[in-house]
Amino acid sequence: MADYKGKVVTITGAASGLGKGMATRFAQKGARLSLADLDGENLARFAEELRAKNVEVLTTIMDVCDSDAVDSFAKESFAAFGGVDYCINNAGVHSMGSIWKIPPEEWRKVFEINVMGIVNGIRAFIPRMMAQDKECFIINTASNAGLQVNTAIAPYAMSKHAAVSVTESLAVELQAVKSKIKAFVFCPGLIPTGLSGNSERIKANTDPYYETEKFKKLYAYGAKLLVNGMPMETAMDRFFAGLEADEFYIRTHDNEEEEVRYRVQMVLEKKRPAPIAK
Ligand SMILES: NC(=O)c1ccc[n+]([C@@H]2O[C@H](COP(=O)([O-])OP(=O)(O)OC[C@H]3O[C@@H](n4cnc5c(N)ncnc54)[C@H](O)[C@@H]3O)[C@@H](O)[C@H]2O)c1
């Protein structure tokens, strides 16, 4: 088993859900944490809980879309701890609805947060991590949605395919320069978190589409699916198992293999994808 004692871990989107779950586990294993989130209140509350358990924690309130703020987050993390061993670009939002009805503002926001948030993290952390000249790790949270054909979550799926793609490119480019940094892409399936509620803030609330019965029904269905997902503790067991086994695509849900295979099969057979019967 890997030794995390004293290791420095940075996590965005750490005030809730998977970011909080990863931070909690890393802390239990003896790591030191630099945590960032847009939600200062929940971040401060979580940091207090950790400090009460003698965990060393630095907190930063920031928006991952702001490249200067992410750069400062990296700079301050390195200054406070003298280095970074694990950089986790995890903050993200969900988006669902009919592809031709979702307002453009929501498309842009999802891309800014889920894709440019990761790009900002890569740009801020990789040069500093390279300068350390030691083995260290970058983990970008995408989703199983980034590996398969999806229905009714087009902006989210688009952003998660991009998150997978940018991390694949990163892995290749790091190896090409013989870097000691290892890249991973975390692709969880459904886990109960605050994702549904927290993503409310990206909606262009004045758009009448959000008031339609069809949208409300779909949204309620999505929230219900999330609630019935894999327990966080199991998801974290799988996350650390994948990380320690050096699995580039860290996945949590085995039953989703079929959907990954279906997409690859459609590509190879040059066929138009259809919804998978569930
Ligand atoms: N929960 C799932 O089923 C699931 C499945 C696959 C992938 N994911 C991904 O996991 C990641 C974490 O999501 P979660 O499910 O834990 O949801 P969550 O809402 O519980 O946590 C996300 C955190 O990110 C923060 N955040 C959102 N936008 C931000 C921004 N612009 N800048 C800084 N912080 C921001 C939120 O405040 C929140 O604390 C996301 O990238 C999500 O897409 C989640």
The ligand as a Gaussian input file, in Angstrom:
#p B3LYP/6-31G(d) Opt

LIG

0 1
 N      -21.505000      12.399000      -8.165000
 C      -21.419000      11.679000      -9.245000
 O      -22.205000      10.754000      -9.480000
 C      -20.318000      11.952000     -10.239000
 C      -20.104000      11.021000     -11.249000
 C      -19.092000      11.246000     -12.160000
 C      -18.304000      12.379000     -12.065000
 N      -18.556000      13.282000     -11.066000
 C      -17.690000      14.464000     -11.016000
 O      -17.115000      14.590000      -9.730000
 C      -16.741000      15.951000      -9.506000
 C      -17.226000      16.374000      -8.134000
 O      -18.647000      16.413000      -8.148000
 P      -19.545000      15.879000      -6.965000
 O      -20.426000      14.831000      -7.500000
 O      -18.727000      15.617000      -5.780000
 O      -20.491000      17.169000      -6.746000
 P      -20.611000      18.223000      -5.563000
 O      -21.495000      19.286000      -6.076000
 O      -20.984000      17.530000      -4.308000
 O      -19.114000      18.777000      -5.416000
 C      -18.572000      19.651000      -6.370000
 C      -17.873000      20.793000      -5.646000
 O      -17.289000      21.631000      -6.641000
 C      -17.546000      22.976000      -6.286000
 N      -17.529000      23.817000      -7.482000
 C      -18.473000      23.870000      -8.468000
 N      -18.133000      24.785000      -9.372000
 C      -16.964000      25.331000      -8.961000
 C      -16.125000      26.330000      -9.493000
 N      -16.436000      26.978000     -10.625000
 N      -14.979000      26.631000      -8.825000
 C      -14.671000      25.992000      -7.668000
 N      -15.446000      25.037000      -7.117000
 C      -16.571000      24.714000      -7.767000
 C      -18.894000      22.963000      -5.608000
 O      -19.079000      24.109000      -4.788000
 C      -18.828000      21.662000      -4.826000
 O      -18.310000      21.864000      -3.536000
 C      -17.352000      16.739000     -10.660000
 O      -16.355000      17.021000     -11.619000
 C      -18.391000      15.794000     -11.212000
 O      -18.681000      16.042000     -12.563000
 C      -19.536000      13.104000     -10.153000

